């Protein structure tokens, strides 16, 4: 079946512009996560959605970052007034809940801020 | 706060030999899960193995096994009979698991990774 998909795969933007990154989780998965991976680093948690519960936003690095999940499915991560330090690969993952522990990752969006 | 430490930035192993990738963790939670992921140069994250903090036996998945030593707070990954395709970054991760039926997920905290190179 279809896995987690993300778009775009690559995004180059100028400093100060806003960007939107999209994640389509596996159908039926109730949990959705966003992570960021800077060059040569491990993954850094950003935000987590679980069903209809309030999202866990504890990993968002600043108020320039926000995310929403519409209809319990597709999620959009928005970065406003991008900075060069925002350059990274943004990874989305989903899991099915009900005792599931495996998070299925998408291919990521490589963001470059010039 | 939860923390994962991987002290080996890079490792080399000869093909067909076994290799151990180190991972130590710090948490005050009683219930947690430990994970290993593989990230090849293509960038995808591939789940390898999971160990729950209350699991008494070490987890195994094919050539992968997790050497879980709870008192030492270590969760080392052992890869047996290394193959050239095992060359990749390997990440150890941890998740709080104070589960209720309504909380089946949870953020992963990752280590910095170990780059494994398998030599022919």
Interface residues (C-beta under 8 A of the other chain):
Chain A: X30 X31 X33 X35 X41 X42 X43 X44 X45 X48 X50 X51 X53 X56 X58 X59 X89 X91 X93 X95 X97 X98 X99 X100 X101 X102 X103 X104 X105 X107 X108
Chain B: X4 X33 X35 X43 X44 X45 X47 X50 X52 X91 X93 X95 X97 X99 X101 X102 X103 X104 X105 X106 X107 X108 X109 X110 X111 X112 X113
